[in-house]
Amino acid sequence: MSEGASCLDGNGKVSRVVRIGTRQSQLARIQTDSVAATLKELYSDVHLEIVGMTTIGDKILDTALSKIGEKSLFTKELENALEKNEVDLVVHSLKDLPTTLPPGFTIGAVLKRENPHDAVVLHPKHKGKTLETLSEHSVIGTSSLRRAAQLKKRFPHLDFKDIRGNLNTRLKKLDEKDDFAAIILAAAGLRRMGWENRISQILMPEDCMYAVGQGALAVEVRARDEDLLEMVSVLHDHDTVLRCIAERAFLRRLEGGCSVPVAVHTELKDSQLYLTGAVYSLDGSDSLKETMQTSITATGKSLEGVEKRVQRVGVTASKISGEAQDRAERLGTDLANLLLSKGAKEILTVARQLNDAR
């Protein structure tokens, strides 16, 4: 910690204070509490304080995320607090973090990924149905261009409408009104909230691929805080780090964000990392989708060594093979280049323009 804050614990011992910044939504607090609990188990002498904050994305609830035109909707205020030394760590959903972080910050930990897929939550009166069996012109709520583009193509009999708000708000809008037959949410959030019983259907990649980083939690720190970087590095999950580096490299090369429909699917098996990536027009009628793979077996170059603090798409993971991370990053970039060579830029440019004009 830069300033070396400390306090006395109940036994009169001096204890380090680490302040963790988080959004104030119930889900954000649950996620942050789980990270804090893990840190407390590992570092019993550290005193953790949780500082809740409201972000732009939490305040603007009447506009689709893709229309607000701000890349760091859910992160800016938290990063401001980090910069001013008001907090020492920030816990985010990785999918909220832009692929290029502001100077001076890094992702010091990417935790084991929860189920990254999207889930269908049905209005209680449609219990037992699926997207396939819902009647013609049933309205599906989603604020995500990525979800809407894929599902419009896959289920052309359904209509899609924006729905904003945190998880609690969106579920309330679904249950208490008759505006939506179903809403689409990240399975990870529902599971973390303990609402698995509301999941009617998990959308597999053939129906809807997920967002970059979806289902993973990230801990952001000041890049200069060596001791904090060291402290949180034990939270890194090897497979999740490599998958998410590939996904983030893919998105960064495409220059994608909230305002364009970009989707991914990654898998790590038998030391091979597989990345499927796709771009879509807003209505899903035009799309490009490809899969590439790379070996992530280290060839003897072990950990980072001298290059201890190398960042890859914002992630610092010095305890994971640098060579494996480089290959994951290259995989993402190569797949994006393949799609760009086939016309991805044109699809995304039109999608961005049409979204801006809506």
Order of alpha helices (4+ residues) and beta strands (2+ residues): beta-beta-alpha-beta-alpha-alpha-alpha-beta-beta-beta-beta-alpha-beta-alpha-beta-alpha-beta-beta-alpha-alpha-beta-beta-beta-beta-beta-alpha-alpha
